[in-house]
Amino acid sequence: MNLTTDHTSGIAIVRIGESRLMYPLLADFSGAVASLLAAGDRRVLLDLSKVTYVDSATIGCLMDLYRQTTAAGGSLKLAGVQKRVETMLTMTGAHNFLEMHPDEASAVTSFGS
């Protein structure tokens, strides 16, 4: 799976480089985020700016990662969500839990200091 992880201002930023985030890739994706949580990261930002399509399994995975992050006392946010992906998140009600920001910079700012 094409993803990178960086840290800035105490925030773990996971940049997904895939255009389609679907079931076959979810083990690597969720494993990367789970590793961050296990390492003590509590502020996690998922940069989805390159992702143009998600399936229902991905939405379930995002909700599970939200649950894990919240249970660890942290917060999980999304940045750069494309319109088609935002529509899927809204249709399923996931947008009620997953905070979305138009770009990485505004998402990083939303975490505060």
A tleap script that builds the chain and sets N, CA, C and O, in Angstrom:
source leaprc.protein.ff14SB
mol = sequence {
  NMET ASN LEU THR THR ASP HIE THR SER GLY
  ILE ALA ILE VAL ARG ILE GLY GLU SER ARG
  LEU MET TYR PRO LEU LEU ALA ASP PHE SER
  GLY ALA VAL ALA SER LEU LEU ALA ALA GLY
  ASP ARG ARG VAL LEU LEU ASP LEU SER LYS
  VAL THR TYR VAL ASP SER ALA THR ILE GLY
  CYS LEU MET ASP LEU TYR ARG GLN THR THR
  ALA ALA GLY GLY SER LEU LYS LEU ALA GLY
  VAL GLN LYS ARG VAL GLU THR MET LEU THR
  MET THR GLY ALA HIE ASN PHE LEU GLU MET
  HIE PRO ASP GLU ALA SER ALA VAL THR SER
  PHE GLY CSER
}
set mol.1.N position { 0.837 -1.177 0.000 }
set mol.1.CA position { 0.000 0.000 0.000 }
set mol.1.C position { 0.881 1.240 0.000 }
set mol.1.O position { 1.929 1.272 0.646 }
set mol.2.N position { 0.452 2.244 -0.720 }
set mol.2.CA position { 1.187 3.487 -0.834 }
set mol.2.C position { 0.717 4.462 0.249 }
set mol.2.O position { -0.292 5.149 0.088 }
set mol.3.N position { 1.466 4.510 1.355 }
set mol.3.CA position { 1.163 5.498 2.392 }
set mol.3.C position { 2.447 5.907 3.087 }
set mol.3.O position { 3.406 5.141 3.177 }
set mol.4.N position { 2.435 7.142 3.575 }
set mol.4.CA position { 3.579 7.659 4.316 }
set mol.4.C position { 3.080 8.246 5.614 }
set mol.4.O position { 1.928 8.667 5.715 }
set mol.5.N position { 3.950 8.273 6.608 }
set mol.5.CA position { 3.600 8.839 7.903 }
set mol.5.C position { 4.648 9.874 8.285 }
set mol.5.O position { 5.849 9.614 8.220 }
set mol.6.N position { 4.183 11.034 8.679 }
set mol.6.CA position { 5.047 12.113 9.153 }
set mol.6.C position { 4.510 12.614 10.483 }
set mol.6.O position { 3.366 12.344 10.850 }
set mol.7.N position { 5.343 13.338 11.192 }
set mol.7.CA position { 4.924 13.969 12.441 }
set mol.7.C position { 5.203 15.458 12.351 }
set mol.7.O position { 6.285 15.872 11.935 }
set mol.8.N position { 4.236 16.252 12.739 }
set mol.8.CA position { 4.408 17.692 12.814 }
set mol.8.C position { 3.582 18.235 13.968 }
set mol.8.O position { 2.401 17.910 14.092 }
set mol.9.N position { 4.176 19.040 14.793 }
set mol.9.CA position { 3.494 19.663 15.934 }
set mol.9.C position { 2.784 18.643 16.815 }
set mol.9.O position { 1.699 18.911 17.331 }
set mol.10.N position { 3.391 17.480 16.986 }
set mol.10.CA position { 2.790 16.452 17.833 }
set mol.10.C position { 1.623 15.723 17.190 }
set mol.10.O position { 0.864 15.036 17.873 }
set mol.11.N position { 1.479 15.868 15.885 }
set mol.11.CA position { 0.384 15.219 15.160 }
set mol.11.C position { 0.977 14.202 14.192 }
set mol.11.O position { 1.893 14.512 13.431 }
set mol.12.N position { 0.446 12.990 14.231 }
set mol.12.CA position { 0.856 11.961 13.272 }
set mol.12.C position { -0.003 12.123 12.030 }
set mol.12.O position { -1.229 12.030 12.093 }
set mol.13.N position { 0.648 12.368 10.901 }
set mol.13.CA position { -0.074 12.570 9.646 }
set mol.13.C position { 0.165 11.363 8.750 }
set mol.13.O position { 1.298 11.051 8.385 }
set mol.14.N position { -0.928 10.693 8.405 }
set mol.14.CA position { -0.870 9.533 7.516 }
set mol.14.C position { -1.399 9.987 6.162 }
set mol.14.O position { -2.569 10.344 6.024 }
set mol.15.N position { -0.521 9.967 5.168 }
set mol.15.CA position { -0.904 10.381 3.809 }
set mol.15.C position { -1.116 9.134 2.961 }
set mol.15.O position { -0.196 8.349 2.735 }
set mol.16.N position { -2.343 8.975 2.501 }
set mol.16.CA position { -2.676 7.820 1.673 }
set mol.16.C position { -2.444 8.197 0.220 }
set mol.16.O position { -3.013 9.174 -0.268 }
set mol.17.N position { -1.617 7.434 -0.472 }
set mol.17.CA position { -1.272 7.722 -1.856 }
set mol.17.C position { -2.071 6.931 -2.867 }
set mol.17.O position { -1.771 6.974 -4.060 }
set mol.18.N position { -3.063 6.225 -2.424 }
set mol.18.CA position { -3.899 5.408 -3.320 }
set mol.18.C position { -5.120 6.224 -3.765 }
set mol.18.O position { -5.656 7.020 -2.994 }
set mol.19.N position { -5.551 6.019 -5.010 }
set mol.19.CA position { -6.763 6.708 -5.456 }
set mol.19.C position { -8.020 5.959 -5.006 }
set mol.19.O position { -9.079 6.560 -4.822 }
set mol.20.N position { -7.894 4.664 -4.834 }
set mol.20.CA position { -9.036 3.852 -4.395 }
set mol.20.C position { -8.640 3.122 -3.109 }
set mol.20.O position { -7.770 2.251 -3.119 }
set mol.21.N position { -9.276 3.484 -2.028 }
set mol.21.CA position { -9.005 2.849 -0.737 }
set mol.21.C position { -10.113 1.830 -0.506 }
set mol.21.O position { -11.248 2.174 -0.178 }
set mol.22.N position { -9.741 0.551 -0.689 }
set mol.22.CA position { -10.736 -0.516 -0.628 }
set mol.22.C position { -10.233 -1.691 0.200 }
set mol.22.O position { -9.084 -1.713 0.642 }
set mol.23.N position { -11.101 -2.653 0.399 }
set mol.23.CA position { -10.873 -3.798 1.270 }
set mol.23.C position { -9.476 -4.411 1.196 }
set mol.23.O position { -8.860 -4.606 2.244 }
set mol.24.N position { -8.951 -4.720 0.025 }
set mol.24.CA position { -7.645 -5.405 0.023 }
set mol.24.C position { -6.518 -4.603 0.686 }
set mol.24.O position { -5.525 -5.188 1.121 }
set mol.25.N position { -6.655 -3.282 0.769 }
set mol.25.CA position { -5.600 -2.439 1.325 }
set mol.25.C position { -5.795 -2.113 2.807 }
set mol.25.O position { -4.909 -1.534 3.437 }
set mol.26.N position { -6.924 -2.473 3.349 }
set mol.26.CA position { -7.288 -2.003 4.687 }
set mol.26.C position { -6.434 -2.582 5.807 }
set mol.26.O position { -6.243 -1.923 6.829 }
set mol.27.N position { -5.922 -3.782 5.645 }
set mol.27.CA position { -5.085 -4.373 6.701 }
set mol.27.C position { -3.825 -3.525 6.900 }
set mol.27.O position { -3.452 -3.223 8.034 }
set mol.28.N position { -3.175 -3.145 5.804 }
set mol.28.CA position { -1.979 -2.304 5.901 }
set mol.28.C position { -2.326 -0.929 6.451 }
set mol.28.O position { -1.613 -0.393 7.298 }
set mol.29.N position { -3.423 -0.363 5.965 }
set mol.29.CA position { -3.850 0.963 6.387 }
set mol.29.C position { -4.173 0.999 7.877 }
set mol.29.O position { -3.645 1.839 8.606 }
set mol.30.N position { -5.032 0.102 8.330 }
set mol.30.CA position { -5.406 0.110 9.747 }
set mol.30.C position { -4.227 -0.278 10.622 }
set mol.30.O position { -4.099 0.212 11.744 }
set mol.31.N position { -3.363 -1.154 10.120 }
set mol.31.CA position { -2.165 -1.532 10.865 }
set mol.31.C position { -1.234 -0.355 11.095 }
set mol.31.O position { -0.638 -0.225 12.164 }
set mol.32.N position { -1.109 0.503 10.086 }
set mol.32.CA position { -0.253 1.686 10.215 }
set mol.32.C position { -0.783 2.621 11.292 }
set mol.32.O position { -0.013 3.142 12.098 }
set mol.33.N position { -2.090 2.836 11.307 }
set mol.33.CA position { -2.683 3.723 12.308 }
set mol.33.C position { -2.625 3.075 13.695 }
set mol.33.O position { -2.342 3.753 14.682 }
set mol.34.N position { -2.888 1.783 13.774 }
set mol.34.CA position { -2.814 1.080 15.060 }
set mol.34.C position { -1.400 1.143 15.631 }
set mol.34.O position { -1.223 1.259 16.843 }
set mol.35.N position { -0.395 1.068 14.763 }
set mol.35.CA position { 0.997 1.179 15.213 }
set mol.35.C position { 1.278 2.555 15.805 }
set mol.35.O position { 2.000 2.671 16.795 }
set mol.36.N position { 0.716 3.585 15.207 }
set mol.36.CA position { 0.878 4.940 15.747 }
set mol.36.C position { 0.265 5.039 17.138 }
set mol.36.O position { 0.862 5.608 18.052 }
set mol.37.N position { -0.926 4.483 17.286 }
set mol.37.CA position { -1.593 4.511 18.593 }
set mol.37.C position { -0.792 3.726 19.626 }
set mol.37.O position { -0.651 4.160 20.769 }
set mol.38.N position { -0.271 2.579 19.224 }
set mol.38.CA position { 0.526 1.756 20.131 }
set mol.38.C position { 1.811 2.469 20.550 }
set mol.38.O position { 2.324 2.250 21.647 }
set mol.39.N position { 2.326 3.330 19.657 }
set mol.39.CA position { 3.550 4.076 19.950 }
set mol.39.C position { 3.285 5.324 20.787 }
set mol.39.O position { 4.214 6.046 21.149 }
set mol.40.N position { 2.005 5.573 21.093 }
set mol.40.CA position { 1.675 6.708 21.950 }
set mol.40.C position { 1.144 7.934 21.243 }
set mol.40.O position { 0.833 8.933 21.892 }
set mol.41.N position { 1.032 7.879 19.927 }
set mol.41.CA position { 0.439 9.016 19.204 }
set mol.41.C position { -1.049 9.079 19.519 }
set mol.41.O position { -1.749 8.068 19.447 }
set mol.42.N position { -1.527 10.259 19.866 }
set mol.42.CA position { -2.944 10.421 20.209 }
set mol.42.C position { -3.666 11.393 19.292 }
set mol.42.O position { -4.895 11.467 19.306 }
set mol.43.N position { -2.911 12.135 18.499 }
set mol.43.CA position { -3.513 13.061 17.533 }
set mol.43.C position { -3.122 12.568 16.148 }
set mol.43.O position { -1.963 12.651 15.741 }
set mol.44.N position { -4.128 12.049 15.429 }
set mol.44.CA position { -3.883 11.405 14.144 }
set mol.44.C position { -4.691 12.109 13.057 }
set mol.44.O position { -5.892 12.342 13.200 }
set mol.45.N position { -4.007 12.436 11.976 }
set mol.45.CA position { -4.639 13.076 10.829 }
set mol.45.C position { -4.470 12.174 9.615 }
set mol.45.O position { -3.356 11.769 9.282 }
set mol.46.N position { -5.576 11.866 8.959 }
set mol.46.CA position { -5.532 11.058 7.737 }
set mol.46.C position { -5.722 11.985 6.548 }
set mol.46.O position { -6.780 12.596 6.391 }
set mol.47.N position { -4.698 12.089 5.712 }
set mol.47.CA position { -4.764 12.918 4.516 }
set mol.47.C position { -5.301 12.059 3.379 }
set mol.47.O position { -4.609 11.181 2.863 }
set mol.48.N position { -6.545 12.327 3.000 }
set mol.48.CA position { -7.217 11.549 1.956 }
set mol.48.C position { -7.289 12.316 0.638 }
set mol.48.O position { -8.122 11.993 -0.209 }
set mol.49.N position { -6.451 13.305 0.448 }
set mol.49.CA position { -6.557 14.164 -0.728 }
set mol.49.C position { -6.382 13.420 -2.054 }
set mol.49.O position { -6.889 13.878 -3.078 }
set mol.50.N position { -5.693 12.311 -2.062 }
set mol.50.CA position { -5.509 11.536 -3.301 }
set mol.50.C position { -6.578 10.458 -3.483 }
set mol.50.O position { -6.675 9.853 -4.550 }
set mol.51.N position { -7.373 10.221 -2.449 }
set mol.51.CA position { -8.374 9.149 -2.483 }
set mol.51.C position { -9.663 9.660 -3.130 }
set mol.51.O position { -10.282 10.609 -2.649 }
set mol.52.N position { -10.054 9.011 -4.230 }
set mol.52.CA position { -11.274 9.415 -4.936 }
set mol.52.C position { -12.423 8.429 -4.742 }
set mol.52.O position { -13.557 8.712 -5.127 }
set mol.53.N position { -12.131 7.269 -4.145 }
set mol.53.CA position { -13.172 6.253 -3.954 }
set mol.53.C position { -12.893 5.438 -2.702 }
set mol.53.O position { -11.757 5.035 -2.451 }
set mol.54.N position { -13.934 5.198 -1.920 }
set mol.54.CA position { -13.854 4.271 -0.786 }
set mol.54.C position { -15.038 3.313 -0.871 }
set mol.54.O position { -16.102 3.666 -1.380 }
set mol.55.N position { -14.839 2.106 -0.369 }
set mol.55.CA position { -15.948 1.156 -0.317 }
set mol.55.C position { -16.499 1.109 1.105 }
set mol.55.O position { -15.997 1.791 1.998 }
set mol.56.N position { -17.527 0.305 1.303 }
set mol.56.CA position { -18.169 0.242 2.619 }
set mol.56.C position { -17.221 -0.313 3.679 }
set mol.56.O position { -17.296 0.076 4.844 }
set mol.57.N position { -16.339 -1.209 3.285 }
set mol.57.CA position { -15.373 -1.750 4.249 }
set mol.57.C position { -14.428 -0.654 4.741 }
set mol.57.O position { -14.021 -0.656 5.902 }
set mol.58.N position { -14.085 0.269 3.865 }
set mol.58.CA position { -13.212 1.381 4.254 }
set mol.58.C position { -13.910 2.280 5.258 }
set mol.58.O position { -13.297 2.736 6.223 }
set mol.59.N position { -15.187 2.534 5.033 }
set mol.59.CA position { -15.933 3.369 5.974 }
set mol.59.C position { -15.993 2.685 7.337 }
set mol.59.O position { -15.844 3.339 8.369 }
set mol.60.N position { -16.208 1.390 7.340 }
set mol.60.CA position { -16.190 0.636 8.595 }
set mol.60.C position { -14.833 0.709 9.261 }
set mol.60.O position { -14.742 0.836 10.482 }
set mol.61.N position { -13.781 0.630 8.470 }
set mol.61.CA position { -12.412 0.715 8.987 }
set mol.61.C position { -12.157 2.092 9.599 }
set mol.61.O position { -11.576 2.191 10.679 }
set mol.62.N position { -12.589 3.154 8.915 }
set mol.62.CA position { -12.419 4.513 9.444 }
set mol.62.C position { -13.146 4.677 10.775 }
set mol.62.O position { -12.637 5.308 11.701 }
set mol.63.N position { -14.337 4.103 10.856 }
set mol.63.CA position { -15.099 4.199 12.109 }
set mol.63.C position { -14.400 3.412 13.216 }
set mol.63.O position { -14.389 3.846 14.368 }
set mol.64.N position { -13.826 2.275 12.885 }
set mol.64.CA position { -13.096 1.491 13.872 }
set mol.64.C position { -11.851 2.241 14.344 }
set mol.64.O position { -11.538 2.237 15.534 }
set mol.65.N position { -11.147 2.879 13.422 }
set mol.65.CA position { -9.969 3.660 13.799 }
set mol.65.C position { -10.375 4.854 14.670 }
set mol.65.O position { -9.663 5.220 15.605 }
set mol.66.N position { -11.513 5.448 14.354 }
set mol.66.CA position { -12.047 6.537 15.188 }
set mol.66.C position { -12.298 6.028 16.606 }
set mol.66.O position { -11.927 6.676 17.584 }
set mol.67.N position { -12.930 4.861 16.702 }
set mol.67.CA position { -13.238 4.272 18.012 }
set mol.67.C position { -11.956 3.976 18.792 }
set mol.67.O position { -11.871 4.275 19.983 }
set mol.68.N position { -10.964 3.392 18.124 }
set mol.68.CA position { -9.700 3.069 18.787 }
set mol.68.C position { -8.981 4.325 19.268 }
set mol.68.O position { -8.465 4.366 20.385 }
set mol.69.N position { -8.952 5.342 18.424 }
set mol.69.CA position { -8.270 6.587 18.769 }
set mol.69.C position { -8.965 7.269 19.941 }
set mol.69.O position { -8.308 7.729 20.875 }
set mol.70.N position { -10.288 7.333 19.892 }
set mol.70.CA position { -11.056 7.955 20.969 }
set mol.70.C position { -10.883 7.180 22.269 }
set mol.70.O position { -10.743 7.782 23.334 }
set mol.71.N position { -10.890 5.851 22.192 }
set mol.71.CA position { -10.711 5.020 23.386 }
set mol.71.C position { -9.331 5.240 24.010 }
set mol.71.O position { -9.157 5.073 25.217 }
set mol.72.N position { -8.359 5.613 23.185 }
set mol.72.CA position { -7.000 5.867 23.674 }
set mol.72.C position { -6.847 7.308 24.180 }
set mol.72.O position { -5.758 7.724 24.575 }
set mol.73.N position { -7.945 8.056 24.160 }
set mol.73.CA position { -7.903 9.437 24.636 }
set mol.73.C position { -7.418 10.420 23.591 }
set mol.73.O position { -7.002 11.530 23.922 }
set mol.74.N position { -7.470 10.021 22.333 }
set mol.74.CA position { -6.976 10.881 21.270 }
set mol.74.C position { -8.066 11.350 20.342 }
set mol.74.O position { -9.255 11.220 20.634 }
set mol.75.N position { -7.643 11.903 19.208 }
set mol.75.CA position { -8.598 12.342 18.199 }
set mol.75.C position { -8.072 12.004 16.810 }
set mol.75.O position { -6.873 12.053 16.538 }
set mol.76.N position { -9.012 11.663 15.952 }
set mol.76.CA position { -8.728 11.287 14.571 }
set mol.76.C position { -9.476 12.255 13.668 }
set mol.76.O position { -10.681 12.448 13.829 }
set mol.77.N position { -8.769 12.868 12.716 }
set mol.77.CA position { -9.392 13.815 11.798 }
set mol.77.C position { -8.995 13.477 10.368 }
set mol.77.O position { -7.981 12.825 10.120 }
set mol.78.N position { -9.822 13.938 9.435 }
set mol.78.CA position { -9.579 13.707 8.022 }
set mol.78.C position { -9.296 15.031 7.323 }
set mol.78.O position { -9.872 16.063 7.668 }
set mol.79.N position { -8.407 14.991 6.344 }
set mol.79.CA position { -8.098 16.190 5.560 }
set mol.79.C position { -8.173 15.868 4.075 }
set mol.79.O position { -7.893 14.747 3.650 }
set mol.80.N position { -8.559 16.880 3.291 }
set mol.80.CA position { -8.557 16.743 1.841 }
set mol.80.C position { -9.544 15.732 1.301 }
set mol.80.O position { -9.277 15.081 0.291 }
set mol.81.N position { -10.679 15.593 1.962 }
set mol.81.CA position { -11.667 14.591 1.540 }
set mol.81.C position { -12.308 15.038 0.220 }
set mol.81.O position { -12.903 16.113 0.139 }
set mol.82.N position { -12.176 14.196 -0.809 }
set mol.82.CA position { -12.763 14.480 -2.118 }
set mol.82.C position { -14.287 14.397 -2.033 }
set mol.82.O position { -14.830 13.708 -1.170 }
set mol.83.N position { -14.964 15.093 -2.921 }
set mol.83.CA position { -16.429 15.184 -2.893 }
set mol.83.C position { -17.100 13.810 -2.904 }
set mol.83.O position { -18.032 13.571 -2.136 }
set mol.84.N position { -16.640 12.920 -3.756 }
set mol.84.CA position { -17.260 11.583 -3.844 }
set mol.84.C position { -17.115 10.825 -2.522 }
set mol.84.O position { -18.049 10.158 -2.077 }
set mol.85.N position { -15.946 10.932 -1.903 }
set mol.85.CA position { -15.710 10.267 -0.621 }
set mol.85.C position { -16.555 10.929 0.464 }
set mol.85.O position { -17.131 10.244 1.309 }
set mol.86.N position { -16.630 12.245 0.444 }
set mol.86.CA position { -17.453 12.960 1.424 }
set mol.86.C position { -18.916 12.539 1.313 }
set mol.86.O position { -19.599 12.382 2.325 }
set mol.87.N position { -19.391 12.359 0.091 }
set mol.87.CA position { -20.770 11.909 -0.117 }
set mol.87.C position { -20.990 10.546 0.525 }
set mol.87.O position { -22.008 10.326 1.182 }
set mol.88.N position { -20.041 9.628 0.338 }
set mol.88.CA position { -20.156 8.295 0.954 }
set mol.88.C position { -20.174 8.389 2.481 }
set mol.88.O position { -20.964 7.712 3.140 }
set mol.89.N position { -19.312 9.221 3.032 }
set mol.89.CA position { -19.256 9.378 4.488 }
set mol.89.C position { -20.552 9.992 5.016 }
set mol.89.O position { -21.025 9.630 6.093 }
set mol.90.N position { -21.118 10.913 4.255 }
set mol.90.CA position { -22.365 11.554 4.667 }
set mol.90.C position { -23.538 10.585 4.563 }
set mol.90.O position { -24.383 10.534 5.456 }
set mol.91.N position { -23.591 9.821 3.482 }
set mol.91.CA position { -24.691 8.865 3.289 }
set mol.91.C position { -24.732 7.814 4.391 }
set mol.91.O position { -25.807 7.340 4.759 }
set mol.92.N position { -23.581 7.455 4.910 }
set mol.92.CA position { -23.523 6.410 5.935 }
set mol.92.C position { -23.585 6.976 7.354 }
set mol.92.O position { -23.668 6.220 8.322 }
set mol.93.N position { -23.546 8.298 7.476 }
set mol.93.CA position { -23.587 8.923 8.800 }
set mol.93.C position { -22.229 9.024 9.471 }
set mol.93.O position { -22.129 9.511 10.597 }
set mol.94.N position { -21.179 8.568 8.791 }
set mol.94.CA position { -19.836 8.608 9.383 }
set mol.94.C position { -19.363 10.042 9.608 }
set mol.94.O position { -18.526 10.300 10.473 }
set mol.95.N position { -19.905 10.971 8.822 }
set mol.95.CA position { -19.507 12.377 8.964 }
set mol.95.C position { -19.885 12.953 10.331 }
set mol.95.O position { -19.352 13.984 10.740 }
set mol.96.N position { -20.805 12.286 11.036 }
set mol.96.CA position { -21.181 12.725 12.382 }
set mol.96.C position { -20.081 12.449 13.400 }
set mol.96.O position { -20.084 13.028 14.486 }
set mol.97.N position { -19.153 11.584 13.065 }
set mol.97.CA position { -18.071 11.202 13.962 }
set mol.97.C position { -16.709 11.664 13.452 }
set mol.97.O position { -15.851 12.071 14.236 }
set mol.98.N position { -16.517 11.599 12.157 }
set mol.98.CA position { -15.219 11.906 11.555 }
set mol.98.C position { -15.156 13.376 11.159 }
set mol.98.O position { -15.860 13.822 10.253 }
set mol.99.N position { -14.311 14.107 11.847 }
set mol.99.CA position { -14.153 15.529 11.561 }
set mol.99.C position { -13.358 15.696 10.269 }
set mol.99.O position { -12.255 15.168 10.130 }
set mol.100.N position { -13.942 16.444 9.322 }
set mol.100.CA position { -13.307 16.621 8.015 }
set mol.100.C position { -12.864 18.071 7.829 }
set mol.100.O position { -13.554 19.007 8.233 }
set mol.101.N position { -11.695 18.232 7.205 }
set mol.101.CA position { -11.140 19.553 6.910 }
set mol.101.C position { -10.751 19.601 5.442 }
set mol.101.O position { -10.377 18.580 4.865 }
set mol.102.N position { -10.836 20.786 4.830 }
set mol.102.CA position { -10.563 20.881 3.392 }
set mol.102.C position { -9.126 20.561 2.996 }
set mol.102.O position { -8.876 20.084 1.890 }
set mol.103.N position { -8.177 20.827 3.904 }
set mol.103.CA position { -6.776 20.566 3.572 }
set mol.103.C position { -5.994 20.246 4.845 }
set mol.103.O position { -6.489 20.401 5.961 }
set mol.104.N position { -4.772 19.801 4.643 }
set mol.104.CA position { -3.938 19.381 5.758 }
set mol.104.C position { -3.640 20.533 6.723 }
set mol.104.O position { -3.658 20.346 7.940 }
set mol.105.N position { -3.369 21.711 6.184 }
set mol.105.CA position { -3.016 22.847 7.026 }
set mol.105.C position { -4.139 23.224 7.993 }
set mol.105.O position { -3.888 23.464 9.174 }
set mol.106.N position { -5.371 23.277 7.495 }
set mol.106.CA position { -6.487 23.632 8.371 }
set mol.106.C position { -6.761 22.532 9.390 }
set mol.106.O position { -7.171 22.810 10.517 }
set mol.107.N position { -6.535 21.288 8.992 }
set mol.107.CA position { -6.731 20.172 9.921 }
set mol.107.C position { -5.698 20.230 11.045 }
set mol.107.O position { -6.045 20.036 12.210 }
set mol.108.N position { -4.436 20.493 10.710 }
set mol.108.CA position { -3.383 20.593 11.720 }
set mol.108.C position { -3.710 21.713 12.695 }
set mol.108.O position { -3.559 21.544 13.905 }
set mol.109.N position { -4.159 22.860 12.180 }
set mol.109.CA position { -4.529 23.992 13.020 }
set mol.109.C position { -5.676 23.630 13.962 }
set mol.109.O position { -5.709 24.091 15.102 }
set mol.110.N position { -6.619 22.803 13.490 }
set mol.110.CA position { -7.791 22.453 14.291 }
set mol.110.C position { -7.440 21.662 15.548 }
set mol.110.O position { -8.218 21.639 16.502 }
set mol.111.N position { -6.282 21.017 15.556 }
set mol.111.CA position { -5.865 20.273 16.748 }
set mol.111.C position { -5.480 21.222 17.885 }
set mol.111.O position { -5.461 20.816 19.047 }
set mol.112.N position { -5.175 22.472 17.561 }
set mol.112.CA position { -4.710 23.409 18.575 }
set mol.112.C position { -3.276 23.101 18.943 }
set mol.112.O position { -2.594 22.338 18.260 }
set mol.113.N position { -2.827 23.705 20.033 }
set mol.113.CA position { -1.414 23.478 20.407 }
set mol.113.C position { -1.261 22.473 21.514 }
set mol.113.O position { -0.140 22.182 21.932 }
savepdb mol mol.pdb
quit
